[in-house]
Each structure stands twice: as C-alpha cells, then as structure tokens.
Amino acid sequence: MTFTGGAAAALARLHGDGHTPVDISRVPAREAAERELSDPKYHENDPNLLQRGLNRFWEWVDELFGAASTATPGGVLGLVVIVVLVAALVAALWWRLGTPHRAPGTTGDSLFADGPRTARDHRTAATKHASAGRWNEAVQERMRAIVRSLEERALLEPRPGRTADEAAAEAGRSLPVHADDLRLAARAFDDVTYGGRTADEPAYRRIEALDTALERTRPTLDTASTGTSA
C-alpha cells in the first residue's frame, strides 16, 4: 500500500519515537489518511464553489462542441460556418419581415375590447388622446368611433368579435365611395394595435376626417335591400 503527501505524514505519526514501523490494517490507515487530509491547510488553494461550477460548465461546452464537430463535415471549422450561416439567416428574416405580429382576424383581435361604449364616448376619448399627443390611442379610439357610429345607424349589424378589417369591408359595401379610406383606416388601426407601429398626427387626422365624412354620407340604395347584413 503506497501513500504520498498528507497520507504519508499521517502514517508517519503512527510510528514510534524510534521510527519503528507500526503494522496497521488497511482500514485504520485509510481513516488516518482521511483525518490528515481533512486539515484545512491542504485545501487553502482549492477553487471555490463558483470556480468549480465554471470549470464544469466549460468542460461541458467543450464536450458539446467536440461531439458536434465530429458529426459535422469539416470539424470545428465546419460547425462555426454553420452557426454563422444560421445567425445570418435569422437576421435576414428579422430585417425582411420586421417585428412579428398577429394577423388580423385571429382570436383576441376584436375591435372592441373594453365593453360597449357609444360612438360619442369613443370620439371623446380619441380627442383627449390627440390633445395629449398619444396618437396610437387616438387612432384606435377614432376607428372604434367610426364602427360604433355605423352600428348605431344600422349600417353595420352589431357583432361581438368583429375586427377592424371585417368592419371596413362590410361598411365599404354600404358606403362604396369611402371603401378605400375605410380599408386604410383599418390598416392603421391594425398597425398600431398589433404590428408595433407608431402613429403620427397626420394618420389620426385622416381617420378623424373620414369619421366626419361618414357622418354626412348616406348609404347606397343597395343598403335598403340588403338590410343590416351589408
């Protein structure tokens, strides 16, 4: 049985004063060595818990890349090239498509999310937001005012869950002269509500002007024959 360092020192203490070897069994020898090595002086230069964790992490990363490089044509260089190409592809898609947003008409895209309110209520809210320069909110409230006004005039049938696009398409059949403006207003509403875009004053003023124009416009004769389904 061979001992080195602290273990040898522990066994040396088991010798007599005349350094006469003491015959001890394996178990007591191991226990003596363990007691000796438990002395803090032998662990002064040991890495702390954080260092041990970092060392283990980098060992794991090294093993992971080693395993991946053996399965990749070209080894480590081939793996690096693949990672760079994937990152470039993701960046290109992000730049081309912009911030991901929900397509209009999906669940939760209802035009009215805060319960029933009158067209006047929405117009009042839009005016307050516009006065404070909150153009996103002003656009949203003015578009809601338009749709609610059309419902109050029986040009649109009140329907829970209707989206801005659906309302614009339905209203455009009753008011064809304003069909394009209605579609643009719905798009502006979707952009600021779901697309992460920012509205400005001109965008709001266009929808405000559309609201005023719709109030003065009479529906086509087809509306009388189709009823509220227009």
N, C-alpha and C positions, 0 to 999 in steps of 0.2 A: 504494500500500500504506500503510495508516494504522496507527499504533502509539500506545498510551496507557500511562500508568503506568510500570511497570518495564520494559516493552518499549521505550518511548521513551527511557528512561535508558540502556538497553543500546545503542541505536543512537547516542545522543549520544556515547558513548565511542569510537565508530568514526570520529568527525570528527577532523580535525587540530587542532593547537593554535590555528590561526586560525579554527576552526569552519568550515572549508571542507567542504562536503558530500562524503561519500565514496560513490561509486557501487558498491553491492554487490548481489549477486543475491538472489533470494528465499530460497534455502536457507540461506546463511550468516546472513541476517538473522533467520530463524526460530530457528536454533541459538543465536545471540547472545541473543535474547529469552528462550529457554528457560533458558539459563545464568543470566541475570539473575534470572528469576522463581524459580529454584530456591533463591535465597538465603533462609535461614530467617526473615529479618526480614519477609518478605512473608506468612508463614504463622503469625505469632505468635497471631493472633486466630481462626484456623480452629477449628471444632468438633472435639473429639476423636472417637475411633472410636465410643465409646458414644453420644455425642450424635448422630453421623451415623446410627447404627443406629436410634435412637429417632425421629429425624426421618423416616427412610424408613418406619418402621413406621406412624407416624401418617399419613403420606401414603397408605400402602396402606389403612389403615382408612377414611380419608376417601373414597378412591376406591371402596371396597367399599360404604359406606353411600350414596354418591352413585349408584352403579349400582342398588342395591336400591331406593332411594327413587323413582327414575324408573320402576321396574317395579311400584311399589306404589300403589294408589289413595290419594290424599291426600298423596303425597310423604313427606317425612321424618316428619311427624306420624302419618301412617297406619302407617309402619314401626314407630314407637315403640309405638303402640297394639297392634299385632300381637305385638310382643315381650313386652309386659306381659301380654297375654292368655294367651300360651303359658306364661309363667312361672307365672301364677296357676293354670292348668290342671294343670301338673306338681305344684305344691304341693298342690292339692286331691286329686289322685290319691295322692300320697305319704301325706297325712294320712288318707285314707279306707282305703287298703289296708295301710298300715304298711310295715315293712321287708320287702322281697321275700324269699320263702323257697321252697324246693323243695317241691313237692307230694309227700306220702308215696307211696312205691312207685316213685319214679324210680330210675335207675341210681345206685348208691352209697349207697342208703338202707337197706342191710342192718342188721338189728338188732345182729348180732354182727360187729364189725369187727376184733377182735384175736385171732382164732383160738378153738379150742374150750376152754371152761372149764366147770367144773361149777356147778350151782346154788349149792352151798355157797361156791365161790370168789366168785361174784358177790355173794352176801349179805355175805360178809366185807368185800369192797371197799365195798359200799354202807354198811355200818356205820361203816367208817373215815371215809368221806367225810362222813357225817352227824355224826360226832363232831367233825369239823373245821369244820362249818358249810358244807360245799361241797354245797349242796342240789341243784344241777343234776346233778352227777356221781352223787350218792346216788340221785336219781330214775332216772337211766339204768341204774345197776347193779342196782337193785331190780327194774326192769322186765325186765332180762335174766335175773335170777334166776327170776322167775315163768315166763318162757317156757322156760328151760332145765329147770326143775323139771317142767313139763308134758311136755317131751320125754322126760325120764328116767322119767316114769311112763307113757309110751307113750300119753298123751292127745293129743300132737301128734307128727306124724312129723318127725324132724329134716330140715330142708331149708335148704340154703345160700341166702342172699339174701332170706330171709323178712323182711318189715318188721313193725314193732310193730302196725300196723293189721291186717295179714293174720293175725298170730298171735292177736290179740284176737278177730277174727271167727271164726276156726277153733275157738279154745278155747271161745268162747261157745256154740257148738253142742253141745259136750260138757258144759259147765257153765252151763246157761242161767240159773241163779239169780245167777250172777256176770257175766253178759254185759255189763250196763251198766257195772259197775265196771271190767271189763277194757277196755272201749272208752274210758272216761275216763282210765285209766292209760296207754293207748297214745297218747291225745291229749296228755297231759302230757309223755310221752317225746318226741313229735314237736315240741312247742312249745319245749322246751329244747335239743333237738338240731339242729333245722332252722329254727325260727321266731325265734330270737334272744330268746326269753322267758327270764325268771329264775324259778326255782322257789323255794319257801319251805318251812319245816319242815312246816306242815300238809299241803302237797301230798305231801311224802315220806311222812309218817305214814299217809296214806290208802293209798298203794301198799304200804307195809310191812304194814298191816293186811290188805289184800287178799291179799298173799302168804301170810300166816299162815292166813287163812280158806281159801284154796285148798288148802293142805296138809291141811286137815281135811275137805275136801269130797270125796265120792265122785262119780264121773261118773254121768250118767243111764244107763238101760238101753240107750238108743239107741247108746251108745258101743260096747257089746259086739257089736252087729250091724254097725256101720259100720267098726269097727277103727280103725286109726291115721289114716284119712282124715278123721276128724272135725276 
